[in-house]
Amino acid sequence: MSTLPNDDYDFGFSFADEETLPSAPVKNNSNDEIAVLQAKIDSLLDSQEKVIQSAMSAAIEEKYKSKLREVEGLIMPLLLNLKKNPDKAYINWPNRVPVIDKQIEKITAVTRS
């Protein structure tokens, strides 16, 4: 059996010189297409920035609400105790300086952190 070229061995290619090759189509994006894409990118970036700013604002707001609740918890007991016995004209509070200093330290620890 001899193997001679026949149609079964035609793979559909041929040889060519560089000059005879067809030139590849070059896609030339217009300035309008580029401007549209840039506008879409800018819009996405703006949306992302708004989401980030909103999340940051919410986190900051929650942080300060928490701090205010802490300060309220430190001040309200004093005010409620001062309000007791409104029929008495005077408050007897011996050794108040260390107690007040301790409370001031607690409040400043919350407000300055």
DAMOJO-V62990 format. One record per residue. N is the residue number from 1. OMEGA is omega in degrees with one decimal (999 if undefined). Layout:
N/OMEGA + N/OMEGA
//
This chain:
1/179.2 + 2/179.6 + 3/178.8 + 4/177.9 + 5/173.6 + 6/-175.8 + 7/179.8 + 8/-176.8 + 9/176.7 + 10/-177.4 + 11/173.3 + 12/177.2 + 13/175.7 + 14/-178.9 + 15/-178.4 + 16/173.2 + 17/-178.7 + 18/-177.9 + 19/-175.8 + 20/178.9 + 21/175.8 + 22/-179.8 + 23/179.8 + 24/179.2 + 25/179.0 + 26/179.0 + 27/-179.1 + 28/178.3 + 29/179.2 + 30/177.7 + 31/178.8 + 32/178.8 + 33/178.8 + 34/179.5 + 35/178.7 + 36/178.6 + 37/178.8 + 38/178.0 + 39/178.1 + 40/178.4 + 41/179.2 + 42/179.2 + 43/177.8 + 44/178.9 + 45/177.4 + 46/178.7 + 47/179.3 + 48/179.6 + 49/178.6 + 50/179.2 + 51/180.0 + 52/178.9 + 53/179.1 + 54/179.1 + 55/179.0 + 56/178.9 + 57/179.6 + 58/179.3 + 59/179.0 + 60/179.4 + 61/179.7 + 62/179.1 + 63/-177.8 + 64/174.1 + 65/178.9 + 66/179.1 + 67/178.5 + 68/176.8 + 69/177.5 + 70/179.6 + 71/177.5 + 72/179.0 + 73/178.6 + 74/-176.1 + 75/-174.7 + 76/178.6 + 77/177.8 + 78/-177.9 + 79/179.4 + 80/177.6 + 81/178.0 + 82/-178.3 + 83/-179.8 + 84/177.9 + 85/-179.4 + 86/-179.9 + 87/177.4 + 88/-177.3 + 89/-174.9 + 90/176.1 + 91/176.6 + 92/-175.1 + 93/179.7 + 94/179.2 + 95/-176.5 + 96/-175.9 + 97/179.9 + 98/179.0 + 99/179.8 + 100/179.1 + 101/178.9 + 102/179.7 + 103/177.1 + 104/178.1 + 105/178.7 + 106/-178.2 + 107/-179.7 + 108/175.8 + 109/178.9 + 110/-172.7 + 111/-176.5 + 112/178.6 + 113/999
//
